[in-house]
Amino acid sequence: MATVLRTVRMIQIALLASVVMYVWVGERVSRNLPSNLTLYYAVSLAAITVIGVILVVRRTLLAHSEAQLRVKPEDSELLGRWRAGYIVIYALCESLALFGLVLRVLGFPLSQTWAFYLSSFGLMLLFGPRRP
């Protein structure tokens, strides 16, 4: 369990660092183009949907695996499912930051994209791996 937990934490830290890099890259390559509010609303709706999927994955895949790991803590199949659940959650959180980066590159101001970066970073911290 300790090895799997350490692996998931390293993945989390790497993805948190990549969110910071996305902000930096977005500030370097941003352009001053007219922003399309329809695109912004569409990406915002996609981000809200991703957050919903994150909560569903957390509730179904991780909660079930954690409950079973309390009984059988050394079951390799359960540990793999637990690790996969966290990796899926982190990948979905990362997609929120990518939404912000895409919007920033397309010319949207930082005041409209910071919520994507912040939600990605915050959800990754909130859903940090915990020992069952």
Helices and strands as residue ranges (DSSP letters): H 2-29, H 37-57, I 58-62, H 63-71, H 76-105, H 110-126
